[in-house]
């Protein structure tokens, strides 16, 4: 006889008050109930139940054993559930939040590949550069760029979000190639964000341990970097943007990296989920796929 089965029979007999009631609930004979409990008592060398013709009650040892059996059975059931869930195919809707530029340029193509792989899933993607509350706003997976200071989140590190500076071949042929960050003052720069005189745009460059700050100027500013990318490809100026996106434009010959000897800032990036959120198959599979692609 299986010990877990015998424990389950014992717990049901203790809770229902008789062997007959336990037998009916478990769809076995009262004699089989008695055999399971006798096997446990023989193994433990002590009585678990005192029975008379009219009633039964737990012994002191039986009462303690009953409490531990409930815990063991619950843990076994939970282990089985986890194993079954891990075998299951991801399904259902995954609500995802990500920064605008990264989400539109890099995450969106990844999501279509994920949907192809798991046809029973749906993804609702919201793009915003503000920090969101996953519990209040109902997001299951969040991607963030920058330092983390929310201890209620489970964070999985991804590749740093590195910036580089580029311009089109035509623009550089007409205006020259900047050799140092200071040379950017002679160029038209494409500026991300709507900046005010009190909060000007700053581009930072470092080389050999020294950092230089440039305050770029130009005719075109936008709060969506995709607009600036389009303008850069058309030859309207120098842009600073994510290396992961710009490398495709460089490979295609539409843009050329400038100031390659200087390092632009790189920012930490993580995929997050709320610590209290149940790690379902769909969430685990999505986070695993994100870390494999961007980790």
C-alpha positions as a printed NumPy array, in Angstrom:
array([[  0.   ,   0.   ,   0.   ],
       [  1.149,   3.517,  -0.818],
       [  1.89 ,   5.548,   2.308],
       [  0.36 ,   8.784,   0.926],
       [ -2.811,   6.875,   0.058],
       [ -2.962,   5.452,   3.57 ],
       [ -2.461,   8.923,   5.033],
       [ -5.291,  10.251,   2.888],
       [ -7.596,   7.444,   4.062],
       [ -6.658,   8.132,   7.683],
       [ -7.342,  11.873,   7.339],
       [-10.749,  11.258,   5.738],
       [-11.705,   8.749,   8.45 ],
       [-10.677,  11.215,  11.164],
       [-12.609,  14.077,   9.552],
       [-15.769,  12.124,   8.654],
       [-15.968,  10.317,  11.953],
       [-16.255,   6.688,  10.783],
       [-14.725,   4.073,   8.526],
       [-18.02 ,   3.715,   6.68 ],
       [-18.238,   7.436,   5.859],
       [-14.597,   7.5  ,   4.706],
       [-15.183,   4.398,   2.578],
       [-18.2  ,   5.998,   0.884],
       [-16.319,   9.239,   0.208],
       [-13.292,   7.412,  -1.203],
       [-15.339,   4.766,  -3.011],
       [-13.607,   1.849,  -1.316],
       [-14.839,  -0.737,   1.186],
       [-14.841,  -0.143,   4.988],
       [-12.542,  -3.164,   5.248],
       [ -9.987,  -1.421,   2.955],
       [-10.186,   1.708,   5.133],
       [ -9.402,  -0.445,   8.162],
       [ -6.439,  -2.048,   6.351],
       [ -4.914,   1.347,   5.463],
       [ -5.162,   2.595,   9.034],
       [ -3.903,  -0.691,  10.469],
       [ -0.889,  -0.467,   8.157],
       [ -0.064,   3.025,   9.431],
       [ -0.493,   1.966,  13.067],
       [  1.713,  -1.069,  12.495],
       [  4.397,   1.041,  10.851],
       [  4.305,   3.643,  13.656],
       [  3.935,   1.091,  16.457],
       [  1.087,   2.973,  18.086],
       [ -2.689,   3.43 ,  17.88 ],
       [ -3.99 ,   6.425,  15.924],
       [ -7.717,   5.879,  16.481],
       [ -9.683,   4.457,  19.424],
       [-12.883,   2.798,  18.214],
       [-15.946,   1.528,  20.002],
       [-19.124,   0.095,  18.517],
       [-20.706,   3.546,  18.458],
       [-17.911,   6.09 ,  18.   ],
       [-14.255,   6.685,  17.296],
       [-11.775,   9.353,  18.385],
       [ -8.151,  10.211,  17.757],
       [ -5.508,   9.319,  20.276],
       [ -3.072,  12.054,  21.348],
       [ -0.493,  10.727,  18.902],
       [ -3.209,  10.288,  16.282],
       [ -4.215,  13.948,  16.643],
       [ -0.643,  15.183,  16.049],
       [ -0.168,  12.707,  13.214],
       [ -3.42 ,  13.882,  11.624],
       [ -2.226,  17.525,  11.559],
       [  1.088,  16.566,   9.957],
       [ -0.629,  14.295,   7.435],
       [ -2.768,  17.221,   6.236],
       [  0.375,  19.26 ,   5.621],
       [  2.12 ,  16.411,   3.797],
       [ -0.909,  15.746,   1.588],
       [ -1.295,  19.453,   0.756],
       [  2.38 ,  19.704,  -0.216],
       [  2.127,  16.584,  -2.372],
       [ -0.927,  18.002,  -4.13 ],
       [  0.87 ,  21.311,  -4.703],
       [  3.912,  19.513,  -6.134],
       [  1.7  ,  17.569,  -8.538],
       [ -0.032,  20.784,  -9.602],
       [  3.285,  22.502, -10.325],
       [  4.524,  19.558, -12.369],
       [  1.306,  19.402, -14.37 ],
       [  1.344,  23.164, -14.92 ],
       [  4.943,  23.097, -16.134],
       [  3.944,  20.492, -18.722],
       [  1.015,  22.595, -19.845],
       [  1.081,  24.819, -22.919],
       [  0.932,  28.574, -22.219],
       [ -2.498,  30.05 , -22.878],
       [ -4.493,  33.147, -22.04 ],
       [ -3.824,  36.883, -22.129],
       [ -0.526,  38.366, -20.899],
       [ -0.66 ,  42.065, -19.991],
       [  2.735,  43.659, -20.646],
       [  4.074,  47.178, -20.051],
       [  7.297,  48.507, -21.605],
       [  9.088,  51.782, -22.426],
       [  7.953,  53.407, -25.68 ],
       [ 11.107,  53.203, -27.819],
       [ 12.204,  49.754, -26.686],
       [  8.658,  48.411, -26.856],
       [  7.888,  49.652, -30.361],
       [ 11.286,  48.953, -31.909],
       [ 12.464,  45.749, -30.248],
       [  9.784,  44.169, -28.065],
       [  6.975,  44.242, -30.656],
       [  8.853,  41.992, -33.146],
       [  9.705,  39.632, -30.286],
       [  6.037,  39.434, -29.257],
       [  4.917,  38.391, -32.744],
       [  7.462,  35.558, -32.634],
       [  6.186,  34.53 , -29.197],
       [  2.581,  34.507, -30.463],
       [  3.619,  32.332, -33.401],
       [  5.217,  29.848, -31.009],
       [  2.263,  29.79 , -28.582],
       [ -0.961,  30.163, -30.6  ],
       [ -3.182,  29.882, -27.499],
       [ -1.767,  33.106, -25.99 ],
       [ -2.7  ,  36.746, -26.457],
       [ -0.557,  39.752, -25.497],
       [ -1.851,  43.189, -24.504],
       [  1.121,  45.575, -24.783],
       [  1.016,  49.078, -23.3  ],
       [  3.906,  51.443, -24.011],
       [  4.74 ,  54.222, -21.571],
       [  7.931,  55.749, -20.186],
       [  6.47 ,  56.305, -16.707],
       [  6.804,  53.778, -13.902],
       [  3.594,  51.787, -13.473],
       [  2.074,  49.938, -10.53 ],
       [  1.591,  46.306, -11.651],
       [ -1.028,  45.52 ,  -9.013],
       [ -3.192,  48.621,  -9.393],
       [ -2.903,  48.739, -13.195],
       [ -3.083,  44.989, -13.759],
       [  0.219,  44.345, -15.538],
       [  1.663,  40.84 , -15.269],
       [  5.038,  41.546, -16.921],
       [  6.903,  44.866, -16.956],
       [ 10.112,  45.851, -18.719],
       [ 12.053,  48.742, -17.22 ],
       [ 15.149,  50.682, -18.167],
       [ 17.157,  52.272, -15.338],
       [ 17.789,  51.663, -11.676],
       [ 15.295,  49.63 ,  -9.663],
       [ 14.039,  50.811,  -6.3  ],
       [ 10.865,  48.746,  -5.93 ],
       [ 11.493,  45.828,  -3.567],
       [  8.032,  44.35 ,  -4.207],
       [  9.07 ,  43.208,  -7.698],
       [ 10.907,  40.08 ,  -8.841],
       [ 13.561,  41.291, -11.317],
       [ 15.393,  39.358, -14.046],
       [ 18.37 ,  41.225, -15.548],
       [ 18.637,  41.805, -19.289],
       [ 21.395,  43.251, -21.485],
       [ 22.172,  46.899, -20.686],
       [ 20.393,  49.477, -22.831],
       [ 23.343,  51.131, -24.595],
       [ 23.168,  54.326, -26.642],
       [ 25.24 ,  55.23 , -29.701],
       [ 25.326,  58.231, -32.063],
       [ 24.608,  57.973, -35.798],
       [ 23.933,  59.997, -38.922],
       [ 23.222,  59.179, -42.554],
       [ 26.074,  58.881, -45.085],
       [ 24.594,  61.774, -47.069],
       [ 24.44 ,  64.06 , -44.037],
       [ 28.062,  63.296, -43.086],
       [ 29.264,  63.834, -46.645],
       [ 27.657,  67.256, -46.695],
       [ 28.461,  68.373, -43.133],
       [ 31.583,  66.461, -42.174],
       [ 32.218,  63.766, -39.584],
       [ 32.47 ,  64.834, -35.912],
       [ 35.733,  63.648, -34.382],
       [ 35.094,  64.68 , -30.768],
       [ 31.872,  65.271, -28.82 ],
       [ 32.607,  69.016, -28.908],
       [ 32.3  ,  68.891, -32.712],
       [ 28.567,  68.21 , -32.327],
       [ 28.089,  71.93 , -31.66 ],
       [ 28.697,  72.388, -35.402],
       [ 26.001,  69.862, -36.343],
       [ 22.232,  69.689, -36.397],
       [ 21.193,  67.167, -33.749],
       [ 17.913,  65.295, -33.509],
       [ 16.745,  65.666, -29.917],
       [ 14.591,  63.176, -28.03 ],
       [ 12.051,  64.724, -25.654],
       [ 10.447,  68.113, -25.336],
       [ 13.082,  70.093, -23.483],
       [ 12.831,  73.523, -21.86 ],
       [ 15.584,  76.08 , -21.19 ],
       [ 15.425,  75.04 , -17.547],
       [ 15.936,  71.386, -18.458],
       [ 18.089,  71.2  , -21.617],
       [ 18.932,  67.958, -23.394],
       [ 22.317,  66.49 , -22.412],
       [ 24.385,  63.913, -24.245],
       [ 27.164,  62.317, -22.205],
       [ 30.317,  60.741, -23.607],
       [ 33.174,  59.027, -21.81 ],
       [ 36.67 ,  58.023, -22.917],
       [ 39.624,  56.835, -20.853],
       [ 37.794,  57.598, -17.622],
       [ 36.861,  61.16 , -18.564],
       [ 33.259,  62.24 , -19.162],
       [ 32.182,  65.053, -21.478],
       [ 28.774,  66.655, -21.624],
       [ 27.264,  68.061, -24.803],
       [ 24.063,  70.072, -25.035],
       [ 22.924,  69.296, -28.56 ],
       [ 21.044,  71.795, -30.681],
       [ 18.94 ,  71.166, -33.754],
       [ 15.825,  71.975, -35.732],
       [ 13.872,  68.821, -34.886],
       [ 12.786,  67.611, -31.458],
       [ 10.295,  64.812, -30.74 ],
       [  9.005,  62.8  , -27.808],
       [  8.932,  59.64 , -29.959],
       [ 12.359,  58.412, -30.988],
       [ 11.011,  56.635, -34.075],
       [ 10.307,  60.041, -35.6  ],
       [ 13.922,  61.032, -34.997],
       [ 15.157,  57.777, -36.547],
       [ 13.165,  58.521, -39.683],
       [ 14.648,  62.029, -39.823],
       [ 18.188,  60.695, -39.32 ],
       [ 17.819,  58.213, -42.194],
       [ 16.543,  61.081, -44.379],
       [ 19.702,  63.057, -43.624],
       [ 18.344,  65.721, -41.264],
       [ 20.978,  65.392, -38.555],
       [ 22.782,  63.377, -35.896],
       [ 20.748,  61.17 , -33.552],
       [ 21.509,  59.362, -30.317],
       [ 19.565,  56.146, -29.843],
       [ 19.587,  52.499, -28.726],
       [ 22.366,  50.418, -30.211],
       [ 20.097,  47.372, -30.652],
       [ 17.884,  49.319, -33.083],
       [ 20.544,  51.404, -34.808],
       [ 22.797,  48.452, -35.612],
       [ 20.223,  47.22 , -38.136],
       [ 20.229,  50.63 , -39.846],
       [ 24.049,  50.636, -39.824],
       [ 24.176,  47.131, -41.287],
       [ 21.812,  48.216, -44.052],
       [ 23.991,  51.236, -44.84 ],
       [ 21.295,  53.78 , -44.048],
       [ 23.216,  55.159, -41.038],
       [ 26.841,  55.398, -39.936],
       [ 28.013,  55.366, -36.318],
       [ 29.982,  58.461, -35.355],
       [ 32.269,  58.973, -32.366],
       [ 32.756,  55.194, -32.033],
       [ 35.752,  55.703, -29.715],
       [ 33.524,  57.351, -27.115],
       [ 31.128,  55.491, -24.817],
       [ 27.588,  56.787, -24.399],
       [ 25.728,  55.893, -21.216],
       [ 24.354,  52.381, -20.875],
       [ 21.418,  51.811, -18.549],
       [ 20.369,  48.667, -16.72 ],
       [ 17.317,  46.856, -18.042],
       [ 15.126,  44.257, -16.326],
       [ 11.982,  42.26 , -16.882],
       [  9.807,  42.365, -13.778],
       [  6.782,  40.726, -12.24 ],
       [  5.038,  41.445,  -8.938],
       [  6.343,  39.327,  -6.053],
       [  2.838,  38.348,  -4.941],
       [  1.678,  37.349,  -8.414],
       [  1.206,  33.632,  -9.046],
       [  3.779,  32.414, -11.56 ],
       [  1.472,  30.801, -14.112],
       [  2.672,  28.937, -17.188],
       [  2.032,  31.899, -19.484],
       [  3.988,  34.322, -17.266],
       [  6.903,  31.96 , -16.767],
       [  7.138,  31.151, -20.463],
       [  6.96 ,  34.815, -21.493],
       [  9.646,  35.899, -19.013],
       [ 11.852,  32.982, -20.05 ],
       [ 11.499,  33.957, -23.699],
       [ 12.295,  37.616, -22.915],
       [ 15.446,  36.696, -20.97 ],
       [ 16.602,  34.325, -23.716],
       [ 16.122,  37.008, -26.376],
       [ 17.305,  40.117, -24.516],
       [ 19.329,  38.613, -21.669]])
